[in-house]
Amino acid sequence: MKDVSTLDRRSDWSQWSVTVAGIGIAGYSCADALMQLGARVTVIDSGDSDRQRERASILQALDATVLLGHVGALPPGTELLVVSPGLPPSHPWIHAAMASGVPVWGELELAWRLRDPDSAAAWLCVTGTNGKTTTTLMLESMLRAAGYRTCSAGNIGHSLVDVVMHDQMDVIAVEVGAPQLPFVESMSPVASVCLNIADDHIDHFGSLEAYVAAKARIYERTQEAVVYNVQDEVTLRMVEEADVIEGCRAIGFTLGTPAPSMVGVVDDLMVDRAFIEDRAVSAQELASVHDVKPFAPHNVANALAAASLARAFGVPARAVQEGLVAFEPAAHRIALVGTVENVTYVDDSKATNTHAAQTSLAAYDSVVWIAGGMAKGQEFDDLVASCVTRLRGVVLLGVDRAVIAEAIARHAPDVPVIDVGSPETGAMVDVVREASRLARPGDTVLLAPGCASWDMFTDYTDRGRQFSAAARDLPGFTPPDGDRS
């Protein structure tokens, strides 16, 4: 078997037969880059949709072999398998490759190998069950405020392979999902963070332990700073067990007063006690917590994590604040839709698991909670028990709404529950109408479903849009800041 240990952008790829598994965004970009470098590329995918055929026709025109609807063995002669993040580690193609000694790389590994040796950008990596996109975009904004050529890429929607092949960057804010991490061998970021850990992707990895082990790989070979959540002991254990570059420091972020080598909050100010000369006795002010948009405790935590990565790269304190002020939140993440008769409507459709929903609920004192969808095997008892005192009422929708209803019956029996049983997408209008009837002045009607959206909606974006549209149609609706344009 050929040696892949030294393969990089300058290698003679014409000597390699590479199979790319998956023809989604990541797989397509990987195949395209490998063909640009001269590799013999075969792309396999078990699907055969119109979008997949469109991508296949482009790759075939570039002389790739594409096998759609492929459920058989790996193509003969495969010398390297590059896998898309959608394939679980237990997939037969991956098992077959490993059994026959064929190296397996993920998208991150290929992107790291294909960086231009003469002008390779630094990587600052962000993972975690919740908050990845917000933190990554905050980090990008801070880096931009400091004057760096930068972008966000990876799990965030921009192909990391495309960025390293075509864009000249000083530093990249890399969002990393757990499915991207199992097949990473040489990636060495300047700094990395795991924001938090909660049950998710269990169906992909087979167990929580395997999921946590995948997340922990974000810290391997980190050069300057491994950043952990002081409130999440699992992330601290990950850091303690990580095999990092000598001299790399452990940096904690906390919503409380930071100890030395931490960033945290003092009197509504975000402060740094990690990247200053005298960490024992002083702190550097970074920003006000009210510079964080949208303001919520978990978003302040995201901002502290982003600031830690930025500071590890040498970003000055002023650029941290300027980046937060300039930051534009991604859609459907505790997004203020507007108000009706002093009731606030908030779209957090991206809260697709219980941990995210619990975090969202904790940001408001009195809530009419809109929840439900595909529960993905989650239990809701801990979530409901933690927010009983905040619940004015609950409106349920989606295929697994009964799971949430049962948890409410056990832990919050006095909280009124309205079950909107319609499976139709248009049911969101009824959901919002029922929530408005439960709400009282000063309440927040919060869409934080704690579930996936695919039973009724195209995706969480579609779900959030329909919630926002239904809220705007309510009599007396006022947009944020009173802007009716």
N, C-alpha and C positions, 0 to 999 in steps of 0.2 A: 504494500500500500504506500502511495506517495506521501511525502512529508509536507504537511500544511503549516508547520510552525512558523515558517518565514514568509508565507504568502502575504503580499501587500500590493499596493497600487502599481508598483514598478515591476512586479513579477511578470513572467511570460505566461499569461493566462491561456494562450492558444494551446498549451499542452494539457489543459484540464477539461474534463467533462463534468459539468456541474448540473445537478438537478435542483430546481427551485420548486418547493411544495407550497402551492397556493398562488392564486393569481389576483388577489386583492391589491389594495394600495401598496402594501409593503412588498409582496411577492413580485408585482409588476415592476416596481422600481429596482428591486434586486436583480431581476432578470435583465432589465435594460442596461444597468450599469455593467454587469458581467459581460454582456455582449459588446458593449463599447470597448471593453478591455481585451476582447478577442477570445473569450471562453466559448466552448461548445456548450450550449445551454438547452436543457429540456425542462419545460414547465409542466407540472402535473396538478390537477385539481379535480376533486370528486364532483364539483358542480358543473353546470352547463347552462347558465343563464344568459340572457341577452348581453348584459354588461360584461360577463366573462368572455363571451364570444368576441365582443368588440375589442377587448384588450388582447385576446389571442390573435386576432387578425393583424394587429399592429406588430406584435412580437414575431409572428410568422413572416411578415414582410421583411423583418430584420434578420431572418434566417434562423430563428429559434424553432425548436420542435415543441409543440404544445399539445398536450393530451388532456382534453376536458372529459368529464364523466369517468375519470380514471379511478378505479377502486382496486386495482391489482397490485402487483409487486413494483418495487423500484425499477426504473428503466435499467436495462443491462449496461454495464460500463460506468455507472455512477461512481465518481471519485470524491465528490463532496456534495453533501446535502445541505441546502439552505432552506430553513423552515420559516413559514409565516407564523406570527404569534397566535393565530387562531387554532393551530394544531396543538392538542394537548400532548404532554411528554409521553403519554401512553399510546400514542397513535402507532398503528402497525408500520407505517413508512419509517418512523423514527426508530422503532424497535428493530426493524430489518437492517437499517443502516448501522446501528450500533452493534448488532450481532455479527455483521460481516466486516466490521472494522472501518466503515466509511465515516469520516469525520462529519459532525453535525454542527452547523453554525446557525445562530439566529440573526435577525436583521441588525441588531446592535453590533454583533461581532463583525459582520461584513462591513458595516459602515465604519467601524473603528479601523479595520484593516485598509479600507480604501481612502483614508485621509491622505491628502497631499503631504508627503514627508517634508517638503520645503516650507509649507505655510499652513500646517495643521492647526485648526482652532482648538482651544481648550474646551472641555466639556464640563458642565455643572449639571448633575443628574438629580432628578426629583422622582421619588416614588412614594407609595402609601395607598391605603385603601381609599381614602377620601381626601380631596383638596389638591390633587396633583395639578390639574389644569390651572386653577387659580394661582397656586404658588409659582408655577412655571411662567405664567404670563406676568406676574408681579416681578419675578426675577428678570425677565427680559426687559421690562420697563426700567428697572434700576440700572441694568447694564447699558441700556441705550442712553439714559440720563448721564451716565459717566463718560459717554463719548465713544463707546466701543461699537464696532461693527458686529451685530448680533442678530439672532432670530431664535424663535422657539421651534422645536421639531421633535420628532419621535412619535409617541403615542397621541400627541396633540393634533395630528392630522396632516402635518407637513412631513414628507418622507425624509428621514435622516440620511438615507443613502443619497437621495437627490441633492440634499444640502451639501454634503461633503464632496460630491462629484462636481458640482457646478457653481457654488457660491463661495466668495471670499469672505470669511468671517474671522473675527478675533476670538470669539467665544460663543458657544451655543448653549442655550437653556434647553436641556433634554428631558422631556417628560417620558417616564418609563413605566409601562404597565407590567404587572407580574408575569403575564404570558410571554413577554419579551426577554425574560431573564434566565431561563434554564440553560440556554446554550450560548453563554458568554464566557470566553476564555482569556481575553487579553485586554479588554476595555479598562482604561485607567483614568477616571475622571479627576479633575483638580479637587472637587468637593462633591459630596453626595449627601442626600437626606432620605430617610424613610419617615414620613409625616406621622403615620399612625398605622395600627393593624386592627382589623376587625374581620369577621367571617365574610368572605367573598371568594368567588372563583373556585369554590370547593369542588364543583362539578368538573372543572378543568384540571385541577391538580389531584383530586381524589381524596384529599384530607387537608385539614387546617395546617397540620405540621408541614406538609409539602408546600403549601402556599407560603407559609412564613419563611421556609428555607429558600424559596425562590426570591422573595422580597429581600432577604438578607444579602443576596449576591450583589445588590447595588453598591455595597460598601467595599467589596473586594478591590484591592489594588488602588484605592483612593490615595491621592498624593498629599493633600494639604489638610483637609478637614472632613471628618465624618460627623454629620449633624443628626442629633436624635431628639425625640420629644420627651421632655422630663416627666410629663404626665402619662407616658406610655412605656411601661417597663420593658415590654417586648423589644422596642426599638433600642433601648439601652443594652439589652443582652445581645442584640445583633451587633452593635458596635464593639462590645467587649470581646466578641468571638471573631470579629472580622480580621482577615489577613490583609493589612494595609501596608503602604509604603512607609519605610522607617521615617519617623519624624511627623507623621500625620497625627493631628490632634482630634480629640473628641470634644464636640461643642454641643451643649444642650440649649434648647429653647423652651421657655416657660412663660405662662401668663402671670406668674408670680414674680417676686423680686429675684433677680438672677444672682447666683453665686459666681465666683470667678470661673472663667471659661464658659460662660453662658451669655445668652441674650434674653431679655425679659422686659417686664413692665414695672415702672416706678411712677406713681402719681400720674397716671394716664400718659406717660411717656414711654416709648420703646427705647431701651437702652442696651448698650453693648459693653459687656465685661469680658469679652473674649479676644477681640482684635485690637487691643490697646496695649501700650507699653507697661503700665502699672495695673495689672488686673486685680491686685489684692485690695486696692484702696479707692479706685476711681472707676467711673463709667462714662461712656460717650453717648450723648443723646443722639438718637437716630431720627425719630419722628414722633408725632403725636398719634395715639391710637385712633384719633378721629380723622387722621389722614387716610385711614383704611376704608376702602369702598368695596362693597357695602359693609357698613360697620356691624360686626357680630363677633363674639369671642373667638369662634373657630377661625374667622377670617383674620383676626389679629394674630393668631397662632401661625396661620399660613404666611402672613407678612413677616413675622419673626424668622421663620424658616428660610424664606427667600432672602431676607437681609443677611442671614448667617452665610449662605452660599455666596452672595455678592461680596460680603466683607472678606471672605476667604480668598476671593479673587482680587482683592485690593480696591474695591469700590469705596469711594469716600462717603462719609456719613451724609453729606448734603445730597448726593445722588440717590441714596436710599429714600430720603424724603421726597425728592423731586420725582423719582420713579413711582412712588405710591400715589402722589397727587395726580400724575399723568395717567395712571393705570385705568384702563377701561375693562370692567369685569366681563367675563364671558357670559353669554346668555343662559338663563334658566338656572342660575345659582344664586339663591336668596335675592332675586331681582325684584325690586319694588315695582309693582304694576300701577298702583294708584290707590285712591281711597274712595269710599262711598259712605257718607254720613259718619265720618270719623272712625270707620272701620278700614284697616289697611289690608291690601291684597298683595301677597308675596308669592312669587313663582320660584320654587326650588325643585323643579321637576328632575334635576340631576341627582337628587337624593334618592338613589335607586337601591339602597340597602339600609338596614336598620341603624347602623352606626351613623350614616349620613343624616337620616331622618331625626335621630335622637339629638345630634349636634345642632340641627336646624331648629328643632323645637326649643332647645335650651336658650335660644337667642331672644325669645319672646315671653312675656309674662302671662298673657291670656290668649289662647289660640283656639280657633276652629280648624281642626286638622283634617285635611283631605288626604286620604291614604288608600293604598291598594294597587293591585296589578298582579304581576307574576312574582310570587314570594321567593322562588328559587330555593325552597327548603328551609328558609329562615324561620326562627321563632321570634315572637314579638313581646314576650312577657317582660323581659328586662326593660325594653324601650317604654312600654306603657307604664310600668311601675315607676320609672324614673321621672315621668312627666305628668302624673295624675293631677297635681295641683295647678298645672298650666292649662288643662283642657277645659274649654267652654263646651265643646262638643266635637263630634267626629262625623265625617261623611265618607262613606266607603264606596269604592268602585273596583271593578276588575275581578279576574277569575279566582283569585285567592283571598278575597275580602273576608271570608268567613274565618280565616286564620287570625286576622287582626281582631275581628269581632269577638272571638273566643277569649283572646288575651284581655280585651277591654272588660268583658264580663267578669273575668277572674280578678282583675286588679283595679278596675275603675267602674264598678257597677252603677254608680250614680251619674256617670257622664252620659248625656244623650247621644245616641248613635242613629244615624240615618243611612240605610242601605239602599244605594241606587243600583239596582240589579241589572239594568239594561247593559247588554254587551256591545251596544252600538257606540261608535266613536262620538256621535253627537250627544251622548249622555253627559259629556262634560258641562253642557249648558245647564242640565238639571242639577248636576253636582254643585256648581257654583251658586245656583239659585237657592238650593237647600242650605248651603253654608251661610249665605247671606241672611237667611231667616234665623239661624242659630246665633249669629254674631250680635254683640252689643257694642255701643260706642267705646272705643279704646282697644277693642280686640284686633287680632290679626287673623285673617283667613289665609292659611298657609298650605300650599300644595307642596308636601314633602312626602311622597308616596311610600318610601321605604321598599319599593318593589320595581322590577323592570316593567317596561311599558308595552311590550310586543303583543300582549293579548288583545289590546284595543287600539293601539296607536302605531304609527310607523317607527317611532323611536321617542326618546325622552324629549327631544326638541319639539316634535309634533304635539306631544302631550302638553308641554308648557305653552306653546302658542295657542292651543285651544283653550286652555285655562285663562290666559291673558285676554283672549278675544271675548270670552264669556263674561269676564269681569268688566271689561270696557263697555259691554252692552247693558250693564245694570243702570237703572235710572239714578241720576245724580253722580255718576262716576266723574272723578277728578284725577287727571294724570299727575305724575310727580311734578312738584313745583308749580302746580296750577296751569301748566302749559297745555292748552287744548288744540294746539296746531297739529 
